[in-house]
Amino acid sequence: MTRKRIGFFTRLLDDVDAGERYRLALEQIVHAERFGLQSAWVAQHHFDAHEGGLPAPFVFLAQVAAHTTRIRLGTGVVTLPLENPIRVAEDAAVLDLMSGGRLEVGVGTGGNPSAFTAFGHESGARGEIFAEYFATLLDAWKGNPIGGSPNLMYPAAPQLLDRIWQATFSVEGGRRAGAAGDGLLLSRTQPRAPDAPRATLAQIQDPIVDAYLAALPAGRAPRILGSRSIFVADSRAEARRFAEIGLGRFMARLRSVGRPVPQGSLDDLIRGFDIHMGTPEDVIESLHADTTLARVTDVAAQVHSVDPPHEFILRSIELFATVVAPAMGWAAEAPRQLLRTGT
């Protein structure tokens, strides 16, 4: 593998109103570029302010593009079954042009069943809907006639065919992404099987990576992004204080929708939610134990589900870029002058 690229992933969960959330997330991404991170990723979630806070990732990333010059802009992910695939193709094409070719398009099948109901779909049909819409998306970017009509997409965007990423929790999903020659998005955490409740993230994700690499066409370079919960603080006590608050909120939300929550001490919860946190030295040691990270091409750090206040997110970005990443061999790029330095 070549030297890893590093990025920042935000879920836009600051404890403020929506407009301020977007402003703070923009500031965090500008800060990430200032400290040499190479990519910024956002998740799409509909309806639930506590889940992700961003239903329109292309709109948000257009604003980010106007305030940055270098950092790559990724969707992690667009919930394709809940979108019009032609509009996704068009919006992505326009954003890529306006950002100077910096867009990375991550797509997935989606999560919350109630969102599918709101959009008039059955959650159980998400796989079939995804396959149909994904084929339409590819046709549009390939310059093929769309939907049996003579219409071709404008503006043309064949360049985006090489910047698709597929998110998956499964070995079969890894095989599918590899066979397509797409990038593979690995989650910061994922459910454990009932017969292996204490499996490590590496034990779950290494077989996905194996399937992806085995299916990748000859000559096609792998693209594997490992998203990880990483909160770096100046002191261990400070990190644990915010973890106790953030994880307490997160578990309360899980209980409110009837989802099971891990039991045990704060350390048990940190392990259960696959969180790398503490001082730079703590985080470096923890990341070294995650063997899947040795196999990825890209690493994206997000503070969810600790979700500390904004100023501590900024500090975590700094410490990740200047101390943790270099110690892992993931050195950030030299900071560059931004198009705009204020938000």
C-alpha positions in Angstrom: 0.0 0.0 0.0 1.1 3.6 -0.6 1.3 6.1 2.2 -2.1 6.6 3.8 -4.1 9.7 3.2 -5.8 11.1 6.3 -9.1 12.9 6.7 -11.7 14.3 9.0 -15.3 12.9 9.2 -18.1 15.0 10.8 -21.6 14.0 11.8 -22.7 17.6 12.4 -23.9 16.9 16.0 -22.9 20.0 17.9 -25.4 20.9 20.6 -26.7 24.0 18.8 -29.4 24.9 16.2 -29.1 23.7 12.7 -27.6 26.8 11.2 -24.9 27.0 13.9 -24.2 23.3 13.4 -23.4 23.8 9.8 -21.2 26.9 10.5 -19.2 25.0 13.2 -18.8 21.9 10.9 -17.6 24.2 8.1 -15.1 25.7 10.6 -13.9 22.3 11.6 -13.2 21.3 8.0 -11.4 24.5 7.2 -9.3 23.8 10.3 -8.6 20.3 9.1 -7.4 21.7 5.8 -5.2 24.2 7.6 -3.5 21.4 9.4 -2.9 19.4 6.3 -5.6 16.7 6.3 -6.4 15.5 2.8 -10.1 14.8 2.9 -13.3 15.8 4.7 -16.3 13.5 4.8 -19.9 14.1 5.8 -22.8 11.7 6.4 -26.4 12.1 5.2 -29.3 11.5 7.6 -32.9 12.5 7.1 -35.2 13.8 9.9 -33.3 12.9 13.1 -31.3 15.8 14.5 -29.6 13.5 16.9 -28.4 11.0 14.3 -26.6 13.1 11.8 -28.1 16.5 11.2 -27.5 16.8 7.5 -30.1 15.8 4.8 -28.4 17.7 2.0 -24.7 16.9 1.8 -24.1 18.3 -1.7 -25.5 21.7 -0.6 -23.3 21.7 2.5 -20.1 20.6 0.6 -20.7 23.4 -2.0 -20.3 25.9 0.9 -17.2 24.0 2.1 -15.7 24.1 -1.4 -16.1 27.9 -1.4 -14.0 28.2 1.8 -11.3 25.7 1.0 -8.8 25.1 -1.9 -7.3 21.6 -1.5 -9.1 19.3 0.9 -11.1 16.6 -0.9 -14.8 16.5 -0.2 -16.5 13.2 0.4 -20.0 11.9 1.1 -20.0 9.1 3.6 -22.6 8.3 2.5 -25.4 9.4 0.2 -28.4 7.1 1.0 -29.0 6.3 -2.6 -32.4 4.5 -2.2 -33.9 7.7 -0.7 -32.7 9.9 -3.6 -33.5 10.5 -7.2 -30.4 9.0 -8.8 -30.4 11.4 -11.8 -30.4 14.3 -9.4 -27.6 12.8 -7.4 -25.6 12.4 -10.7 -26.3 16.0 -11.7 -25.7 17.6 -8.3 -22.4 15.7 -7.9 -21.3 16.7 -11.4 -21.9 20.4 -10.7 -20.3 20.3 -7.3 -17.2 18.5 -8.7 -16.8 21.2 -11.3 -17.3 24.1 -8.8 -14.8 22.5 -6.4 -12.1 22.0 -8.9 -12.5 18.3 -9.1 -12.3 17.5 -5.4 -15.5 15.4 -4.9 -15.4 11.8 -3.7 -18.9 10.1 -3.9 -19.6 7.5 -1.2 -23.0 5.7 -1.5 -24.8 3.2 0.6 -28.1 1.5 1.1 -29.1 3.5 4.2 -30.1 2.7 7.7 -33.2 4.0 9.5 -36.4 2.0 8.5 -38.7 4.9 9.3 -36.9 7.1 6.8 -37.8 4.6 4.0 -41.4 4.8 5.1 -41.4 8.6 4.8 -39.9 8.4 1.3 -42.6 5.8 0.2 -40.2 2.8 0.2 -40.1 -0.5 2.1 -37.0 -0.8 4.2 -36.7 -4.5 3.3 -36.4 -3.6 -0.4 -33.4 -1.3 0.1 -31.0 -3.6 -1.7 -33.0 -3.9 -4.8 -33.7 -0.2 -4.9 -30.0 0.6 -4.4 -29.0 -1.7 -7.3 -31.5 -0.1 -9.7 -30.6 3.5 -8.7 -26.9 2.8 -8.7 -27.1 1.5 -12.3 -28.9 4.7 -13.3 -26.2 6.8 -11.6 -23.5 4.9 -13.5 -25.4 5.3 -16.8 -25.6 9.1 -16.3 -21.8 9.4 -15.6 -20.9 7.1 -18.4 -22.8 9.3 -20.9 -25.4 6.7 -21.7 -29.0 7.5 -22.5 -30.9 7.7 -19.2 -34.0 5.7 -18.4 -34.8 4.5 -21.9 -34.9 8.1 -23.1 -32.5 9.8 -25.6 -31.4 12.2 -22.9 -27.8 12.5 -21.9 -26.7 14.1 -18.6 -25.3 17.7 -18.6 -22.8 18.5 -17.5 -20.9 15.3 -18.4 -19.0 13.8 -15.5 -17.1 10.6 -16.5 -14.4 11.5 -14.1 -16.7 10.6 -11.2 -16.7 7.0 -12.2 -13.2 6.7 -10.7 -14.3 8.4 -7.4 -17.2 6.1 -6.3 -17.0 4.5 -2.9 -19.3 1.8 -1.6 -20.1 1.5 2.1 -20.8 -2.0 3.5 -20.9 -4.1 6.7 -20.7 -7.4 4.9 -18.2 -9.6 3.1 -20.5 -9.8 0.1 -20.6 -6.0 0.0 -16.8 -5.9 0.0 -16.7 -8.3 -2.9 -19.3 -6.2 -4.8 -17.3 -3.0 -4.3 -14.1 -4.7 -5.4 -15.6 -6.3 -8.5 -16.8 -2.9 -9.6 -13.4 -1.3 -9.0 -14.9 1.1 -6.5 -13.5 2.3 -3.2 -14.5 0.5 0.0 -15.8 2.5 3.0 -15.4 0.7 6.3 -17.4 2.1 9.3 -16.0 3.3 12.6 -18.1 0.6 14.2 -20.5 -2.1 13.2 -22.8 -4.7 14.9 -21.3 -7.9 16.3 -22.7 -11.2 15.5 -24.7 -12.9 18.4 -22.1 -15.7 18.4 -19.1 -13.3 18.6 -20.2 -10.3 20.8 -16.6 -9.4 21.7 -15.1 -9.7 18.3 -12.7 -6.8 17.5 -13.4 -4.5 14.6 -10.4 -5.9 12.8 -11.8 -9.5 13.1 -15.0 -8.3 11.5 -13.5 -6.0 8.8 -10.4 -8.0 7.7 -12.6 -10.6 5.9 -14.4 -7.7 4.1 -11.0 -6.3 3.0 -9.9 -9.8 1.9 -13.0 -10.2 -0.3 -12.6 -6.7 -1.7 -9.0 -7.2 -2.7 -9.7 -10.7 -4.1 -12.5 -9.2 -6.4 -10.6 -6.1 -7.5 -9.9 -6.2 -11.2 -6.2 -6.7 -12.2 -4.4 -3.4 -12.4 -7.0 -1.5 -10.4 -5.5 0.2 -7.4 -7.3 -0.4 -4.1 -9.1 2.4 -2.3 -10.0 1.5 1.2 -11.1 4.1 3.8 -11.2 3.1 7.4 -13.4 5.5 9.4 -12.5 5.5 13.1 -13.8 7.2 16.2 -10.7 9.2 17.3 -10.8 11.8 20.1 -7.4 13.2 21.0 -7.1 15.5 24.1 -4.4 17.2 26.1 -5.1 15.0 29.1 -6.6 11.6 29.6 -9.0 12.9 32.3 -10.3 15.5 29.9 -11.0 12.9 27.3 -12.7 10.5 29.7 -14.9 13.3 31.1 -16.3 14.1 27.6 -16.6 10.4 26.8 -18.7 9.8 29.9 -21.0 12.7 28.9 -21.2 11.9 25.2 -21.6 8.2 25.5 -24.3 8.7 28.2 -26.3 10.9 25.7 -25.7 8.4 22.9 -26.9 5.4 25.0 -30.0 7.3 26.1 -30.9 7.9 22.5 -30.4 4.2 21.7 -32.7 3.3 24.6 -35.4 5.8 23.5 -35.8 3.9 20.2 -35.6 0.5 21.8 -32.2 -0.5 20.6 -29.9 -2.5 22.8 -27.0 -0.8 24.5 -23.7 -2.1 25.9 -23.4 -2.6 29.6 -20.5 -2.1 32.0 -18.0 0.6 33.0 -16.9 3.5 31.0 -13.9 1.5 29.7 -16.3 -1.2 28.6 -18.4 1.3 26.7 -15.3 2.8 25.0 -14.3 -0.7 23.9 -17.9 -1.5 22.9 -18.2 1.6 20.7 -14.7 1.1 19.2 -13.3 4.5 20.4 -9.7 5.5 20.2 -9.4 8.3 22.8 -7.1 10.0 25.3 -3.8 11.7 25.0 -1.9 11.4 21.8 0.2 8.6 23.3 -3.0 6.7 24.3 -4.5 7.1 20.9 -1.3 6.0 19.1 -1.2 2.8 21.2 -4.9 2.1 20.6 -4.6 2.6 16.8 -1.6 0.3 16.6 -3.8 -2.5 17.9 -6.3 -2.0 15.1 -4.7 -4.3 12.5 -7.2 -3.4 9.7 -5.7 0.1 9.6 -2.5 -1.4 8.3 -4.4 -2.5 5.2 -6.4 0.7 4.3 -5.3 3.5 2.0 -7.2 6.2 3.8 -8.0 6.9 7.4 -10.8 9.3 8.5 -11.0 10.5 12.1 -14.4 11.4 13.7 -15.2 12.3 17.3 -18.6 10.6 17.2 -19.9 9.2 19.6 -18.0 11.2 22.2 -19.2 14.4 20.5 -17.1 16.9 22.6 -17.7 20.7 22.3 -16.5 22.5 19.2 -13.3 23.9 20.6 -12.2 20.4 21.7 -13.0 19.0 18.3 -10.7 21.6 16.8 -7.9 20.7 19.3 -8.4 17.0 18.5 -7.9 17.7 14.8 -4.7 19.5 15.6 -3.3 16.8 17.8 -4.4 14.1 15.3 -2.6 15.9 12.4 0.5 17.0 14.2 1.2 14.2 16.7 -0.8 11.0 16.1 -0.8 10.8 12.3 3.0 11.3 12.0 3.6 8.7 14.7 1.5 6.2 12.7 3.4 7.0 9.5 0.4 9.0 8.2 2.0 12.4 8.0 -0.4 15.2 7.0 0.5 17.5 4.1 2.2 20.9 4.8 -0.4 23.5 5.6 -1.3 25.8 2.7 -2.8 29.2 2.4 -6.6 29.0 2.2 -8.8 30.8 -0.3 -10.7 32.2 2.7 -9.5 32.0 6.2 -12.7 32.9 7.9 -16.1 31.3 8.1 
